[in-house]
Amino acid sequence: DVWLDGLPTSKPRCRITAADVERFRDERAAKVSGTTVRKDLIALGTFFRWARSRGLVDANPADRDLVRRPKAEPHRLERLAPDQQTALLDACPPWLARIVRWCLYSGMDRSEAIGLVWADVDEAHGRAHCPRAKTGEPRTVRLNGTLREVLAEAKKVRTIAGEGRVFLGRTGRPVTVNGANLALKRAYAAAGVPCVAPWKRLRHEYASRLA
């Protein structure tokens, strides 16, 4: 009757209280980020509102007026102004600038972009396949003009041990996550752009443009 780990399994849904939800919140907070806990509580509140509208429960024990939710993390609102994007790309070495542009115009996250292989790029049909997306479900990204330009630039890099990777480092070897992280943080600093979550900021900018 109750399906979220941390909520009492012996209680029917109609008897779950705000105190139960608070205990669930605190236990989750010890395991995952505040952002994840906030999403869990929002989902739980939505479920109970649905159940209440159908007469299945009398109240919503996960209502935000009853159970305090963690605040949204400030970096989730970070975007890149046009002048900041220009400064950031200018501060990136060429190999990193290609990855940054790809993320900005594809919405791929760090791991998707760094791990992208040519076998998953179909230029003839204008798409790139992401076999291991953030949600765990594969997805397809449409190639726009900017992404095609990035691919053309990537083809000019001499491959030494690329294992089919689209994006290679300065020496033609695969880019590592740690190496890309360090280089991007340095680029933000050199561009004078403060940032809490360097890679997420690129995805936020992409999503904001779509919206």
Secondary structure, 3 states (H helix, E strand, C coil): CCCCCCCCCCCCHHHCCHHHHHHHHHHHHCCCCHHHHHHHHHHHHHHHHHHHHCCCCCCCCCCCCCCCCCCCCHHHHCCCCHHHHHHHHHHCCHHHHHHHHHHHHHCCCHHHHHCCEHHHEECCCCEEEECCCCCCCCEEEECCHHHHHHHHHHHCCCCCCCCCECCECCCCCECCHHHHHHHHHHHHHHHCCCCCCHHHHHHHHHHHHHC
